[in-house]
Protein backbone atom coordinates (compact mmCIF):
# COMPACT_ATOMS: atom_id res chain seq x y z
CA UNK A 1 0.00 0.00 0.00
CA UNK A 2 2.84 2.41 0.83
CA UNK A 3 4.50 1.79 -2.53
CA UNK A 4 1.27 2.69 -4.28
CA UNK A 5 0.98 5.96 -2.32
CA UNK A 6 4.62 6.82 -3.06
CA UNK A 7 4.04 6.13 -6.77
CA UNK A 8 0.90 8.31 -6.81
CA UNK A 9 2.72 11.11 -4.93
CA UNK A 10 5.54 11.05 -7.48
CA UNK A 11 3.01 11.07 -10.35
CA UNK A 12 1.22 14.04 -8.76
CA UNK A 13 4.49 15.95 -8.35
CA UNK A 14 5.35 15.24 -12.00
CA UNK A 15 1.96 16.52 -13.16
CA UNK A 16 2.33 19.69 -11.08
CA UNK A 17 5.79 20.34 -12.53
CA UNK A 18 4.48 19.76 -16.05
CA UNK A 19 1.55 22.15 -15.47
CA UNK A 20 3.89 24.80 -14.07
CA UNK A 21 6.28 24.40 -16.99
CA UNK A 22 3.46 24.78 -19.55
CA UNK A 23 2.07 27.81 -17.72
CA UNK A 24 5.44 29.55 -17.89
CA UNK A 25 5.98 28.52 -21.52
CA UNK A 26 2.53 29.71 -22.67
CA UNK A 27 3.56 32.72 -24.83
CA UNK A 28 5.23 30.38 -27.28
CA UNK A 29 2.15 28.15 -27.44
CA UNK A 30 -0.37 30.97 -27.91
CA UNK A 31 -1.94 31.76 -31.25
CA UNK A 32 -0.41 34.71 -33.05
CA UNK A 33 -2.02 38.07 -32.44
CA UNK A 34 -4.17 39.59 -35.17
CA UNK A 35 -2.46 41.81 -37.69
CA UNK A 36 -3.87 44.10 -40.35
CA UNK A 37 -3.95 42.46 -43.73
CA UNK A 38 -3.79 45.44 -46.07
CA UNK A 39 -1.53 48.08 -44.65
CA UNK A 40 0.35 49.34 -47.68
CA UNK A 41 -2.33 51.34 -49.50
CA UNK A 42 -4.13 54.61 -48.94
CA UNK A 43 -7.89 54.71 -49.36
CA UNK A 44 -7.70 58.14 -51.01
CA UNK A 45 -5.47 56.91 -53.82
CA UNK A 46 -8.01 54.30 -55.00
CA UNK A 47 -9.93 55.54 -58.06
CA UNK A 48 -11.16 52.28 -59.58
CA UNK A 49 -12.77 49.22 -58.03
CA UNK A 50 -13.67 46.12 -60.02
CA UNK A 51 -15.92 43.62 -58.24
CA UNK A 52 -16.37 40.29 -59.99
CA UNK A 53 -18.70 37.41 -59.13
CA UNK A 54 -17.18 35.28 -61.88
CA UNK A 55 -14.63 35.84 -64.62
CA UNK A 56 -17.52 36.84 -66.93
CA UNK A 57 -19.64 38.96 -64.54
CA UNK A 58 -18.06 42.09 -63.08
CA UNK A 59 -19.00 45.53 -61.80
CA UNK A 60 -16.76 48.56 -62.33
CA UNK A 61 -16.77 51.60 -60.04
CA UNK A 62 -14.72 54.62 -61.17
CA UNK A 63 -13.89 57.80 -59.32
CA UNK A 64 -14.02 60.73 -61.73
CA UNK A 65 -13.50 64.28 -60.49
CA UNK A 66 -13.95 63.10 -56.90
CA UNK A 67 -17.30 61.37 -57.55
CA UNK A 68 -17.80 57.61 -57.71
CA UNK A 69 -19.64 56.39 -60.80
CA UNK A 70 -20.80 53.12 -62.25
CA UNK A 71 -19.51 52.03 -65.66
CA UNK A 72 -22.57 53.52 -67.38
CA UNK A 73 -21.89 56.94 -65.80
CA UNK A 74 -24.64 56.77 -63.17
CA UNK A 75 -23.51 58.19 -59.80
CA UNK A 76 -22.62 55.54 -57.24
CA UNK A 77 -23.19 55.65 -53.49
CA UNK A 78 -19.92 57.17 -52.29
CA UNK A 79 -20.62 56.42 -48.64
CA UNK A 80 -21.10 52.74 -49.33
CA UNK A 81 -17.91 52.61 -51.39
CA UNK A 82 -15.95 54.42 -48.67
CA UNK A 83 -17.32 51.94 -46.12
CA UNK A 84 -16.19 49.03 -48.30
CA UNK A 85 -12.71 50.54 -48.61
CA UNK A 86 -12.55 51.05 -44.83
CA UNK A 87 -13.67 47.46 -44.23
CA UNK A 88 -11.03 46.17 -46.62
CA UNK A 89 -8.31 48.29 -45.00
CA UNK A 90 -9.25 47.05 -41.53
CA UNK A 91 -9.30 43.33 -42.30
CA UNK A 92 -7.37 41.43 -39.66
CA UNK A 93 -5.78 38.04 -40.09
CA UNK A 94 -4.19 35.45 -37.85
CA UNK A 95 -3.01 31.97 -38.72
CA UNK A 96 -3.79 30.92 -42.31
CA UNK A 97 -6.38 28.21 -42.86
CA UNK A 98 -4.19 26.73 -45.58
CA UNK A 99 -1.06 27.58 -47.51
CA UNK A 100 -1.67 25.07 -50.28
CA UNK A 101 -2.57 26.23 -53.78
CA UNK A 102 -4.53 23.01 -54.27
CA UNK A 103 -7.01 24.14 -51.58
CA UNK A 104 -7.96 27.37 -53.39
CA UNK A 105 -10.70 25.63 -55.35
CA UNK A 106 -12.14 24.06 -52.20
CA UNK A 107 -12.40 27.45 -50.46
CA UNK A 108 -13.51 29.18 -53.72
CA UNK A 109 -10.62 31.65 -53.75
CA UNK A 110 -8.95 30.40 -56.93
CA UNK A 111 -8.25 32.84 -59.76
CA UNK A 112 -10.78 31.05 -61.97
CA UNK A 113 -13.31 29.94 -59.32
CA UNK A 114 -14.25 32.48 -56.67
CA UNK A 115 -17.26 34.04 -54.94
CA UNK A 116 -15.91 37.60 -55.24
CA UNK A 117 -12.78 39.19 -56.63
CA UNK A 118 -12.13 42.79 -55.64
CA UNK A 119 -9.46 44.64 -57.61
CA UNK A 120 -8.35 48.05 -56.33
CA UNK A 121 -6.56 50.35 -58.76
CA UNK A 122 -4.99 53.77 -58.84
CA UNK A 123 -4.84 55.07 -62.37
CA UNK A 124 -3.59 52.23 -64.56
CA UNK A 125 -1.75 50.58 -61.66
CA UNK A 126 -3.40 47.69 -59.82
CA UNK A 127 -2.86 48.12 -56.09
CA UNK A 128 -4.19 44.71 -55.04
CA UNK A 129 -6.62 41.97 -55.97
CA UNK A 130 -8.44 40.05 -53.26
CA UNK A 131 -10.38 36.82 -53.62
CA UNK A 132 -13.28 36.09 -51.26
CA UNK A 133 -14.79 32.62 -51.11
CA UNK A 134 -16.80 30.31 -48.92
CA UNK A 135 -18.16 31.34 -45.55
CA UNK A 136 -16.90 29.42 -42.50
CA UNK A 137 -19.10 31.44 -40.09
CA UNK A 138 -21.57 34.30 -39.92
CA UNK A 139 -20.22 37.51 -41.50
CA UNK A 140 -16.91 35.86 -42.32
CA UNK A 141 -15.38 34.47 -45.48
CA UNK A 142 -12.23 32.79 -46.68
CA UNK A 143 -9.95 35.24 -48.46
CA UNK A 144 -6.58 35.45 -50.13
CA UNK A 145 -4.49 38.05 -51.90
CA UNK A 146 -3.61 37.59 -55.55
CA UNK A 147 -0.14 36.13 -55.89
CA UNK A 148 -0.18 34.50 -52.44
CA UNK A 149 -1.11 30.95 -51.55
CA UNK A 150 -2.21 31.53 -47.93
CA UNK A 151 -5.97 31.56 -47.30
CA UNK A 152 -7.30 33.39 -44.22
CA UNK A 153 -10.65 33.81 -42.50
CA UNK A 154 -11.60 37.50 -42.50
CA UNK A 155 -14.49 39.42 -40.96
CA UNK A 156 -16.16 40.39 -44.24
CA UNK A 157 -18.95 38.52 -45.96
CA UNK A 158 -19.44 38.26 -49.70
CA UNK A 159 -22.93 39.66 -49.01
CA UNK A 160 -21.19 42.96 -48.16
CA UNK A 161 -19.65 43.02 -51.66
CA UNK A 162 -22.61 42.90 -54.09
CA UNK A 163 -22.10 42.73 -57.84
CA UNK A 164 -25.34 44.28 -59.07
CA UNK A 165 -25.46 47.89 -60.33
CA UNK A 166 -28.63 48.59 -58.33
CA UNK A 167 -26.82 47.82 -55.06
CA UNK A 168 -24.23 50.55 -55.69
CA UNK A 169 -26.42 53.28 -57.24
CA UNK A 170 -26.81 56.56 -55.37
CA UNK A 171 -30.49 56.40 -54.51
CA UNK A 172 -30.55 59.82 -52.85
CA UNK A 173 -30.49 61.60 -56.23
CA UNK A 174 -34.27 61.40 -56.51
CA UNK A 175 -35.04 62.59 -52.96
CA UNK A 176 -36.88 65.89 -52.74
RODO-2510 file (C-alpha; in nm, 4 decimals, decimal comma):
residues 176
     n   res          X          Y          Z
     1     x     0,0000     0,0000     0,0000
     2     x     0,2835     0,2413     0,0833
     3     x     0,4500     0,1795    -0,2532
     4     x     0,1265     0,2687    -0,4284
     5     x     0,0980     0,5955    -0,2317
     6     x     0,4617     0,6816    -0,3062
     7     x     0,4038     0,6132    -0,6775
     8     x     0,0901     0,8311    -0,6806
     9     x     0,2719     1,1107    -0,4934
    10     x     0,5544     1,1048    -0,7481
    11     x     0,3013     1,1066    -1,0345
    12     x     0,1221     1,4045    -0,8763
    13     x     0,4492     1,5946    -0,8349
    14     x     0,5346     1,5237    -1,2001
    15     x     0,1961     1,6522    -1,3157
    16     x     0,2331     1,9693    -1,1076
    17     x     0,5792     2,0341    -1,2528
    18     x     0,4476     1,9763    -1,6054
    19     x     0,1553     2,2152    -1,5466
    20     x     0,3889     2,4803    -1,4069
    21     x     0,6275     2,4399    -1,6988
    22     x     0,3463     2,4779    -1,9547
    23     x     0,2070     2,7812    -1,7719
    24     x     0,5439     2,9554    -1,7888
    25     x     0,5982     2,8521    -2,1522
    26     x     0,2526     2,9712    -2,2672
    27     x     0,3560     3,2724    -2,4834
    28     x     0,5234     3,0384    -2,7277
    29     x     0,2147     2,8149    -2,7438
    30     x    -0,0366     3,0971    -2,7911
    31     x    -0,1936     3,1755    -3,1253
    32     x    -0,0412     3,4710    -3,3049
    33     x    -0,2025     3,8073    -3,2442
    34     x    -0,4172     3,9588    -3,5168
    35     x    -0,2457     4,1811    -3,7692
    36     x    -0,3865     4,4104    -4,0346
    37     x    -0,3948     4,2456    -4,3733
    38     x    -0,3787     4,5435    -4,6069
    39     x    -0,1535     4,8082    -4,4648
    40     x     0,0351     4,9345    -4,7676
    41     x    -0,2325     5,1342    -4,9499
    42     x    -0,4127     5,4611    -4,8939
    43     x    -0,7894     5,4714    -4,9362
    44     x    -0,7699     5,8144    -5,1012
    45     x    -0,5469     5,6912    -5,3825
    46     x    -0,8009     5,4298    -5,5003
    47     x    -0,9928     5,5536    -5,8062
    48     x    -1,1164     5,2284    -5,9585
    49     x    -1,2772     4,9217    -5,8031
    50     x    -1,3670     4,6123    -6,0022
    51     x    -1,5917     4,3618    -5,8240
    52     x    -1,6375     4,0293    -5,9995
    53     x    -1,8701     3,7410    -5,9128
    54     x    -1,7181     3,5279    -6,1875
    55     x    -1,4628     3,5839    -6,4622
    56     x    -1,7515     3,6843    -6,6933
    57     x    -1,9645     3,8964    -6,4539
    58     x    -1,8059     4,2086    -6,3080
    59     x    -1,9002     4,5526    -6,1804
    60     x    -1,6764     4,8561    -6,2334
    61     x    -1,6771     5,1602    -6,0039
    62     x    -1,4724     5,4616    -6,1172
    63     x    -1,3889     5,7796    -5,9322
    64     x    -1,4023     6,0730    -6,1730
    65     x    -1,3497     6,4277    -6,0492
    66     x    -1,3945     6,3103    -5,6901
    67     x    -1,7301     6,1374    -5,7546
    68     x    -1,7796     5,7614    -5,7714
    69     x    -1,9639     5,6393    -6,0803
    70     x    -2,0805     5,3122    -6,2254
    71     x    -1,9508     5,2030    -6,5660
    72     x    -2,2568     5,3524    -6,7384
    73     x    -2,1886     5,6940    -6,5803
    74     x    -2,4642     5,6767    -6,3169
    75     x    -2,3511     5,8194    -5,9804
    76     x    -2,2622     5,5541    -5,7245
    77     x    -2,3186     5,5649    -5,3494
    78     x    -1,9923     5,7165    -5,2293
    79     x    -2,0621     5,6420    -4,8635
    80     x    -2,1100     5,2736    -4,9333
    81     x    -1,7907     5,2615    -5,1393
    82     x    -1,5952     5,4424    -4,8670
    83     x    -1,7322     5,1938    -4,6123
    84     x    -1,6191     4,9028    -4,8302
    85     x    -1,2707     5,0538    -4,8608
    86     x    -1,2548     5,1054    -4,4827
    87     x    -1,3674     4,7464    -4,4234
    88     x    -1,1031     4,6171    -4,6621
    89     x    -0,8314     4,8286    -4,5000
    90     x    -0,9249     4,7054    -4,1527
    91     x    -0,9301     4,3330    -4,2305
    92     x    -0,7368     4,1426    -3,9663
    93     x    -0,5782     3,8035    -4,0091
    94     x    -0,4193     3,5448    -3,7847
    95     x    -0,3008     3,1969    -3,8723
    96     x    -0,3794     3,0923    -4,2311
    97     x    -0,6377     2,8212    -4,2860
    98     x    -0,4195     2,6732    -4,5579
    99     x    -0,1055     2,7579    -4,7508
   100     x    -0,1669     2,5070    -5,0282
   101     x    -0,2568     2,6234    -5,3784
   102     x    -0,4529     2,3009    -5,4269
   103     x    -0,7007     2,4139    -5,1581
   104     x    -0,7959     2,7373    -5,3391
   105     x    -1,0704     2,5632    -5,5345
   106     x    -1,2143     2,4063    -5,2201
   107     x    -1,2395     2,7451    -5,0462
   108     x    -1,3509     2,9181    -5,3722
   109     x    -1,0620     3,1650    -5,3746
   110     x    -0,8947     3,0399    -5,6930
   111     x    -0,8249     3,2837    -5,9761
   112     x    -1,0776     3,1052    -6,1975
   113     x    -1,3309     2,9937    -5,9319
   114     x    -1,4255     3,2484    -5,6666
   115     x    -1,7255     3,4038    -5,4936
   116     x    -1,5914     3,7604    -5,5238
   117     x    -1,2783     3,9187    -5,6628
   118     x    -1,2127     4,2792    -5,5644
   119     x    -0,9462     4,4640    -5,7609
   120     x    -0,8353     4,8049    -5,6333
   121     x    -0,6557     5,0348    -5,8759
   122     x    -0,4992     5,3769    -5,8838
   123     x    -0,4837     5,5069    -6,2371
   124     x    -0,3591     5,2229    -6,4559
   125     x    -0,1747     5,0576    -6,1658
   126     x    -0,3398     4,7686    -5,9823
   127     x    -0,2859     4,8116    -5,6086
   128     x    -0,4189     4,4712    -5,5043
   129     x    -0,6617     4,1968    -5,5967
   130     x    -0,8439     4,0045    -5,3264
   131     x    -1,0383     3,6821    -5,3615
   132     x    -1,3283     3,6088    -5,1258
   133     x    -1,4787     3,2618    -5,1114
   134     x    -1,6805     3,0306    -4,8924
   135     x    -1,8162     3,1343    -4,5547
   136     x    -1,6904     2,9422    -4,2498
   137     x    -1,9096     3,1440    -4,0094
   138     x    -2,1567     3,4295    -3,9919
   139     x    -2,0221     3,7514    -4,1503
   140     x    -1,6910     3,5858    -4,2315
   141     x    -1,5378     3,4473    -4,5477
   142     x    -1,2233     3,2795    -4,6679
   143     x    -0,9949     3,5237    -4,8459
   144     x    -0,6578     3,5449    -5,0126
   145     x    -0,4494     3,8051    -5,1903
   146     x    -0,3609     3,7587    -5,5547
   147     x    -0,0140     3,6127    -5,5886
   148     x    -0,0181     3,4502    -5,2443
   149     x    -0,1113     3,0954    -5,1546
   150     x    -0,2214     3,1530    -4,7934
   151     x    -0,5970     3,1564    -4,7295
   152     x    -0,7299     3,3386    -4,4223
   153     x    -1,0647     3,3812    -4,2501
   154     x    -1,1605     3,7504    -4,2500
   155     x    -1,4490     3,9423    -4,0959
   156     x    -1,6156     4,0387    -4,4240
   157     x    -1,8946     3,8518    -4,5955
   158     x    -1,9444     3,8257    -4,9699
   159     x    -2,2928     3,9659    -4,9005
   160     x    -2,1186     4,2963    -4,8163
   161     x    -1,9652     4,3015    -5,1661
   162     x    -2,2606     4,2899    -5,4090
   163     x    -2,2100     4,2735    -5,7844
   164     x    -2,5342     4,4282    -5,9074
   165     x    -2,5456     4,7893    -6,0326
   166     x    -2,8631     4,8586    -5,8327
   167     x    -2,6824     4,7824    -5,5058
   168     x    -2,4234     5,0546    -5,5691
   169     x    -2,6417     5,3284    -5,7240
   170     x    -2,6814     5,6562    -5,5374
   171     x    -3,0490     5,6402    -5,4509
   172     x    -3,0551     5,9822    -5,2848
   173     x    -3,0494     6,1598    -5,6227
   174     x    -3,4273     6,1397    -5,6509
   175     x    -3,5038     6,2586    -5,2962
   176     x    -3,6876     6,5887    -5,2742
***
